[in-house]
Amino acid sequence: MKSEPDDVSFDDVLAAPGQTTSWYGVRNYQARNFIRDGMKEGDGVLFYHSSCAVPGIAGIAEIASAPYPDASQFDAASPYHDPKATPEQPRWTGIDVKAVHKGRYLDLKELRSHPELEHMRLLAKGSRLSVMPVEPDEWRFIVKLIGK
């Protein structure tokens, strides 16, 4: 899961009550579907900092709730407002994420240097999704690199 650290960083999640935050603002249907249809409580998350000086994996988190309608879609003052969404027919999904382990920061350059990760979706040319699955072998390799 990618987040801009100026909006929500891994340290922000660590400092949040219960080290948990709502994942909101996803406005891509494929990323939404990964949240809505593919994530369940207890699933592991690689918390990735994007759109920053040094993009990379900042920590390990886990899904802390079932998916639910993202409240920001209904808030006219929110940059994530969607005038076509209604409480009866929401279009966008949120989910709660809990910080688990900070470990060492794995920057994008280092991630690209490992042949074990050459097929990782995150590293594919043109990959811009904020939420995407990670293969089990990629997960295990990255968790070892992070130091957990």
Phi, psi and omega per residue, in radians:
M1 nan 2.225 -3.120
K2 -1.703 2.423 3.057
S3 -2.449 2.486 3.024
E4 -1.382 2.142 -3.051
P5 -1.095 -0.371 3.048
D6 -1.217 -0.389 3.116
D7 -1.624 -1.106 3.079
V8 -2.472 1.996 3.103
S9 -1.705 2.936 3.070
F10 -1.099 -0.656 3.082
D11 -1.092 -0.607 3.070
D12 -1.078 -0.722 3.132
V13 -1.177 -0.725 3.092
L14 -1.038 -0.581 -3.113
A15 -1.515 -0.180 -3.104
A16 -1.288 2.707 3.069
P17 -0.959 2.233 -3.115
G18 1.179 0.214 -3.085
Q19 0.896 0.676 -3.060
T20 -2.302 2.484 3.089
T21 -2.471 2.782 3.056
S22 -1.422 2.344 3.040
W23 -1.643 1.941 -3.017
Y24 -2.299 2.962 3.005
G25 1.497 0.081 3.090
V26 -1.225 2.133 -3.101
R27 -2.256 0.750 3.036
N28 -2.281 2.262 -3.040
Y29 -1.122 -0.667 3.134
Q30 -1.153 -0.771 3.098
A31 -1.105 -0.747 3.088
R32 -1.006 -0.754 -3.120
N33 -1.142 -0.625 3.059
F34 -1.065 -0.706 3.106
I35 -1.203 -0.943 -3.017
R36 -1.129 -0.735 -2.975
D37 -1.848 -0.286 -2.996
G38 -2.061 -0.127 -3.084
M39 -1.950 2.459 3.074
K40 -2.428 2.797 -3.121
E41 -0.930 2.314 3.138
G42 1.679 -0.253 3.104
D43 -1.113 2.522 3.110
G44 -1.348 2.658 -3.125
V45 -2.381 2.333 2.924
L46 -1.633 2.027 -3.079
F47 -1.561 1.903 -2.997
Y48 -1.874 2.257 3.038
H49 -1.535 2.174 3.138
S50 -2.145 2.955 3.113
S51 0.903 0.841 3.135
C52 -2.491 3.056 -3.081
A53 -1.023 -0.717 -3.127
V54 -2.291 1.540 3.121
P55 -1.124 2.563 3.091
G56 2.989 3.106 3.139
I57 -1.439 2.089 -3.055
A58 -1.680 -0.296 -3.130
G59 3.051 3.083 3.100
I60 -1.890 2.364 3.106
A61 -2.292 -3.127 3.036
E62 -2.482 2.712 3.076
I63 -1.242 2.262 -3.017
A64 -2.016 0.163 3.117
S65 -2.777 2.974 2.937
A66 -1.348 2.737 3.056
P67 -1.077 2.619 3.140
Y68 -2.604 2.845 3.108
P69 -1.075 2.272 3.109
D70 -1.223 2.003 -3.086
A71 -1.104 -0.448 -3.096
S72 -1.129 -0.393 3.126
Q73 -1.162 -0.401 -3.106
F74 -1.673 -0.170 -3.047
D75 -1.604 1.879 -3.095
A76 -1.048 -0.409 -3.138
A77 -1.511 -0.125 -3.085
S78 -1.492 2.498 3.030
P79 -1.146 -0.237 -3.139
Y80 -1.751 0.183 3.136
H81 -1.032 2.443 3.063
D82 -2.237 1.837 -3.079
P83 -1.110 -0.296 3.121
K84 -1.492 -0.229 -3.128
A85 -1.490 2.469 3.064
T86 -2.291 2.755 3.076
P87 -1.016 -0.536 3.124
E88 -1.321 -0.535 3.130
Q89 -2.363 1.267 3.123
P90 -1.168 2.626 3.127
R91 -1.876 -0.395 -2.967
W92 -2.140 2.594 -3.017
T93 -2.083 2.436 3.013
G94 -2.013 2.992 3.122
I95 -2.795 2.660 3.107
D96 -1.604 2.463 -3.117
V97 -2.180 2.347 3.140
K98 -2.043 2.299 3.080
A99 -1.176 2.426 -3.128
V100 -2.076 -0.808 -3.034
H101 -2.721 2.276 3.133
K102 -1.444 -0.880 3.140
G103 1.015 -2.799 3.112
R104 -1.625 2.651 -3.119
Y105 -1.314 2.236 3.090
L106 -1.872 1.821 -3.098
D107 -1.365 2.858 -3.072
L108 -1.010 -0.700 3.135
K109 -1.041 -0.794 3.118
E110 -1.136 -0.748 3.129
L111 -0.995 -0.747 -3.139
R112 -1.175 -0.353 -3.077
S113 -1.387 -0.182 -3.058
H114 -1.733 2.032 3.110
P115 -1.018 -0.469 3.132
E116 -1.094 -0.326 -3.086
L117 -1.925 0.199 -3.020
E118 -1.059 -0.409 -3.127
H119 -1.810 0.110 -3.118
M120 -1.095 2.308 -3.124
R121 -0.973 -0.700 -3.140
L122 -0.975 -0.610 -3.025
L123 -1.622 -0.020 3.136
A124 -1.215 2.504 3.093
K125 -1.020 2.358 3.113
G126 1.387 0.072 -3.135
S127 -1.223 2.027 -3.106
R128 -2.239 0.033 -3.124
L129 -1.144 2.466 3.120
S130 -1.467 -0.270 3.126
V131 -2.415 2.244 3.113
M132 -2.714 2.663 3.121
P133 -1.261 2.749 3.057
V134 -2.140 2.339 3.137
E135 -1.222 2.601 -3.107
P136 -0.952 -0.706 -3.138
D137 -1.196 -0.610 3.066
E138 -1.134 -0.766 3.127
W139 -0.993 -0.908 -3.092
R140 -1.062 -0.740 -3.130
F141 -1.103 -0.812 -3.110
I142 -1.169 -0.711 3.120
V143 -1.044 -0.686 3.082
K144 -1.124 -0.748 3.134
L145 -1.089 -0.691 -3.113
I146 -1.169 -0.566 3.117
G147 1.787 0.673 3.077
K148 -2.070 nan nan
